[in-house]
């Protein structure tokens, strides 16, 4: 081959190599542009952006979430479970912070990291639980509600890791003496928490305060009851109890629950808190809780396995297929929408209190018997002298005078005679 031909062939080969290199560089450029475009689409797509992102280097980028809610304390308490289960299901893949109405419930929570709403990579989520609207027909508990909302919003699959909300007490909080010890001067006094009322927007949850009083009277000398509730709500005062109505903030209530043996209440935050707060060493693993529920909510939506949940679902036409979800027994005339959601079967009791029929069915003896189920298996309670009060004097909510003693035989006689 002539030298000129060799040079010509070499030039052709060189040009082809250059073209191949240029083509490869163009392909790489287009690939980089495509990857960048895909990442931008993921960040902005209304559904896909919510899933776990992969960067072009193949590494995970933990998603930053700020979860918002201004709902009631009970609703916020249940949100704590969803955040716990998010982290346990997807460890290291999310960074979470909250903006809620109850900051005390998040104290000492290991799953909360301070984030700024101004950070460009933070996803702010207004948390809801639409599952409640199907609670009459589906076999789910409140514990599933926020989990299912976050699953849909984020495109993930959180699963429950515990059947309770997530409350964390610091060691020093556990070591502090309880308010009841401060009041009585007794070391580690045993007591139950009791709630006799609630918010005006849901009067359909309220049981008869006279029956609450009969329960207190029956266990006088065996159980010291402590009445709690927010001062601006309605809590008919009980006698023979320690009155802490309006005297605890939310964190103090958490600490009070830690020291409590049990709870008697309607369907309220206290029943969820009873399950969420750990029990003291030497006490039963699960805290006793008797819930006077009636038929407003479907039982599977609210009840915990170790609670005595006194419901009447299926006993009346108005709650034969789940809960009625009505708000009030009778209108209050305050202009609120709850006046348009009234009990279908109100009953006037002998003392003039209006109750939903589903709550009227539940007697004081029903609640007493439910409490007795716990006491017979509580070794510490069974060892107590039934004729000895827990305090030197009965604390009267109205004054410091001692109440006239009520004997067990008197209460038992009323029970047998139908007075309770």
Secondary structure, 3 states (H helix, E strand, C coil): CCHHHHHHHHHHHHHHHHHHHHHHHHHHHHHHHHHHHHHHHHHHCCCHHHCCCECCCCCECCEEEEEEECCCHHHHHHHHHHHHHHHHHCCCCEEEEEEECCHHHHCCCCCCCCCCCCCCCEEEEECCCHHHHHCCCCCCCHHHHHHHHHHHHHCCCCCCCCCCCCCCCCHHHHHCCCHHHHHHCCCCCCCEEECCCECHHHHHHCCCHHHHHHHHHHCCCCCCEEECCCCCCECCCCCCCEECCCCCCHHHHHHHHHHCCEEEECCCHHHHHHHHCCCCCCCCCCCEEEEEEECCCCHHHHCCCCCEEEECCCCCHHHCCCCCCCCECCCCCCCCHHHHCECCCEEECCCCCEEEHHHHCCCHHHHHHHHHHHHCCCHHHHHCCCCCCCCCCCCCCCCCCCCCCCCHHHHHHHHHCCCC
